[in-house]
């Protein structure tokens, strides 16, 4: 019953997150109007909005204008289910489950929003900052959360500052810096530093692959938020192994 409840809850939340991902960067209300096709604007009925199932039954097409539905809608719903199942298997139902799921849901929204619009919404990163600071103060981890926030921000700010001096243009956006601060505030210094290191590793690999595949040019903008999030996920899951490896086994 718990497994079924988590799957249904994750699918419903994923459907809501899809709405947020589309409307938030466009400064549209997430309440009104009701859900509609992003192409023809036709209001969607109940059978058009069943998470995962409607996408498959409709064969990735709008019922009314027959234009393609972005694959992101299916992936977001599937990943939302995966987040709840992962948290349940890792922590059971409790405080750690809620804390981790809230963060993962937020970065899921940030990931797809930045990927599609090159925007990291302030409301998302500031919410993570506030919640992270509050939870860690309650856990009596004041110093770690404060240093994590400062280091998380400055690590990206300094790289962006130096890159701007060299390239004469913006290299790292303010949203990326604030996301680094949010990760540090939520998870502390170690995760913030590991995320910073891994994000540039992932960013370099992704950029090189896109250039080799001729999807991007050397002067094109590539959203960096997804690389930060991939770096965080790796740091979060393999923190101890990474610290041991990067320190040569001394810690």
ROFI-328866 format. One record per residue (C-alpha): residue in one letter; y, z, x. Coordinates in steps of 0.2 Angstrom, whole numbers, plus 5000, padded with zeros to 4 digits. Layout:
<nodes>
AYZX;...
</nodes>
This chain:
<nodes>
X500050005000;X501250045014;X500849875023;X501149785006;X502749875003;X503449845021;X503049655019;X503949645002;X505449745008;X505549645024;X505549485014;X506849535002;X507949605016;X507749445026;X508349345011;X509849455010;X510149435029;X510149245027;X511549255014;X512549375026;X512249255041;X512949105031;X514449195023;X515049325035;X515749205048;X516549105034;X517449265027;X516549245011;X516049384999;X514249435001;X514249484983;X514949344973;X514749204969;X512849204966;X511649114979;X511948934979;X511348774989;X512448765005;X512448575002;X512748534983;X513348714979;X512148714964;X511748904959;X509948944963;X508749014950;X507449144952;X506049024958;X507248954971;X507449124979;X505749194982;X505649245000;X504549125011;X503649054996;X505048954988;X505348875005;X503548815006;X503448764988;X505048664989;X504448585005;X506048635014;X507148545002;X508448594989;X507748574971;X509348494965;X510048384979;X508448364989;X509348395006;X508448495019;X508448685019;X508748755037;X507248825045;X508248975049;X508049035031;X506149045033;X506149115051;X507449255046;X506349315032;X504749305042;X505649405057;X506249535045;X504449575040;X503949575058;X505349695062;X504649825049;X502849795054;X503349825072;X504249985069;X502950045058;X501550015071;X502650085085;X503350245077;X502550265060;X503750315046;X505150425052;X506750445061;X506350325075;X505750195063;X507350195054;X508450205070;X507550055078;X507349945062;X509249965058;X509649905075;X508449765075;X509049705058;X510849695065;X510449595080;X509349475070;X510949435060;X511949425076;X510649315084;X510749175070;X512549195067;X513049165085;X511749025087;X512448935072;X514348975073;X514649035090;X515349195082;X514749375084;X515549465069;X516549615073;X515949715058;X514149695065;X514449755083;X515749895077;X514449955064;X513149965078;X514450055089;X514850185076;X513050215071;X512450225089;X513750355094;X513350455079;X511550455081;X511550495099;X512850635097;X511650705084;X510250695097;X511350785110;X511450625121;X513350625122;X513550575140;X512150445140;X512850355124;X514650365131;X514250295148;X513050165140;X514550105129;X515750095144;X514550015156;X513849895143;X515649835140;X516249825158;X514649745165;X515049585154;X516949605155;X516949605174;X515749455175;X516849365162;X518449405172;X517749335188;X517049185180;X518749145172;X519549155189;X518349035196;X518148915182;X519848925175;X519148945157;X518249075146;X516449105152;X515949255141;X516749295124;X517449455118;X515949465105;X514749465120;X515649605128;X515649705112;X513849675109;X513449745127;X514449895122;X513549915106;X511849905115;X512350035127;X513050155114;X511450145104;X510150155118;X511050225133;X511350175151;X509650115157;X509449995142;X511249935144;X510949885163;X509249805160;X509949705146;X511449645156;X510249595171;X509049505159;X510349425148;X510949315163;X509249275168;X508849215151;X510549125149;X510249035166;X508448975161;X509048925143;X510548835150;X509548745163;X508248685150;X509548625138;X510348525151;X508748455158;X508248405140;X510048325138;X510448435123;X511948505132;X513048455146;X513648555160;X515348585152;X514648615135;X514848795127;X513148885125;X513149045114;X512749185125;X512349315111;X510549255109;X510249285128;X510949455127;X509749495112;X508249425121;X508749525136;X508849685125;X507149655117;X506349635134;X507149785141;X506749895125;X504949845125;X504649855144;X505949975150;X504850085161;X503849935169;X505549845173;X506349995180;X504850025191;X504749845197;X506649825200;X506749985210;X505249945220;X504250085213;X505350225218;X505850275200;
</nodes>
